[in-house]
Amino acid sequence: SEQQSEENRKMLFDTVKKEIREHTQIEEDLVYPVLEKFKETKDLISDSYKEHKLVEKILADMEKMKPSDSTWLEKIKELKKNLDHHVQEE
């Protein structure tokens, strides 16, 4: 049913959101502070912080939406695109 599909999307989103936020927190607390001390990685880390902020904005936008909203799937695509780029950079 449509309601069950929406509930499944919401559950999956909540799981993905939690995992992304945990990963981001670990990077920002443990990895980035060390790497930004080095000239070779300082700019990359600065970019990574910006990428984290963008992903967080997408997640926050999605939290305000229902999975049945027509723009929700577009936000999923935007999230995936940004995450793929971030992973590629790392």
C-alpha positions as CSV (number, residue, x, y, z in Angstrom):
1,S,0.0,0.0,0.0
2,E,1.0,3.6,-0.4
3,Q,1.0,4.3,3.3
4,Q,3.3,1.3,3.9
5,S,5.6,2.4,1.1
6,E,5.8,5.9,2.7
7,E,6.6,4.3,6.1
8,N,9.3,2.1,4.6
9,R,10.9,5.2,2.9
10,K,10.8,7.1,6.2
11,M,12.4,4.2,8.1
12,L,15.1,3.8,5.5
13,F,15.7,7.6,5.5
14,D,16.0,7.6,9.3
15,T,18.6,4.9,9.2
16,V,20.6,6.5,6.4
17,K,20.4,9.9,8.1
18,K,21.6,8.4,11.4
19,E,24.6,6.7,9.7
20,I,25.5,9.8,7.7
21,R,25.5,12.0,10.8
22,E,27.5,9.4,12.8
23,H,30.1,9.2,10.0
24,T,30.3,13.0,9.7
25,Q,30.7,13.4,13.5
26,I,33.6,10.9,13.6
27,E,35.3,12.7,10.6
28,E,34.9,16.1,12.1
29,D,35.9,15.1,15.7
30,L,38.8,12.7,14.9
31,V,40.0,12.8,11.3
32,Y,39.7,16.4,10.1
33,P,41.5,18.1,13.0
34,V,44.6,16.1,12.3
35,L,44.5,16.4,8.6
36,E,43.9,20.2,8.5
37,K,47.3,20.7,10.3
38,F,49.1,19.5,7.1
39,K,49.6,21.9,4.2
40,E,48.9,19.1,1.7
41,T,45.4,18.3,3.1
42,K,44.3,21.6,4.6
43,D,42.3,22.7,1.5
44,L,40.7,19.3,1.0
45,I,39.5,19.3,4.6
46,S,38.1,22.8,4.2
47,D,36.1,21.5,1.2
48,S,35.0,18.5,3.2
49,Y,33.5,20.6,5.9
50,K,31.6,22.5,3.2
51,E,30.4,19.2,1.7
52,H,29.2,18.1,5.2
53,K,27.3,21.3,5.6
54,L,25.6,20.8,2.2
55,V,24.6,17.2,3.0
56,E,23.3,18.3,6.4
57,K,21.2,21.0,4.7
58,I,19.7,18.4,2.4
59,L,19.0,16.1,5.3
60,A,17.3,18.9,7.2
61,D,15.2,19.8,4.2
62,M,14.1,16.2,3.9
63,E,13.2,16.0,7.6
64,K,10.6,18.6,6.9
65,M,9.1,16.7,4.0
66,K,7.0,13.6,3.7
67,P,8.4,10.8,1.6
68,S,5.3,11.0,-0.5
69,D,6.1,14.6,-1.5
70,S,7.0,14.9,-5.2
71,T,10.2,16.7,-4.4
72,W,11.4,14.1,-1.9
73,L,12.8,11.7,-4.5
74,E,14.6,14.6,-6.1
75,K,16.2,15.4,-2.7
76,I,17.2,11.7,-2.4
77,K,19.0,12.0,-5.8
78,E,20.6,15.3,-4.7
79,L,21.8,13.6,-1.5
80,K,23.2,10.6,-3.3
81,K,25.0,12.9,-5.8
82,N,26.6,14.9,-3.0
83,L,27.6,11.8,-1.0
84,D,29.1,10.1,-4.1
85,H,31.2,13.3,-4.7
86,H,32.3,13.4,-1.1
87,V,33.3,9.7,-1.1
88,Q,35.2,10.2,-4.4
89,E,37.1,13.2,-2.9
90,E,38.1,11.2,0.1
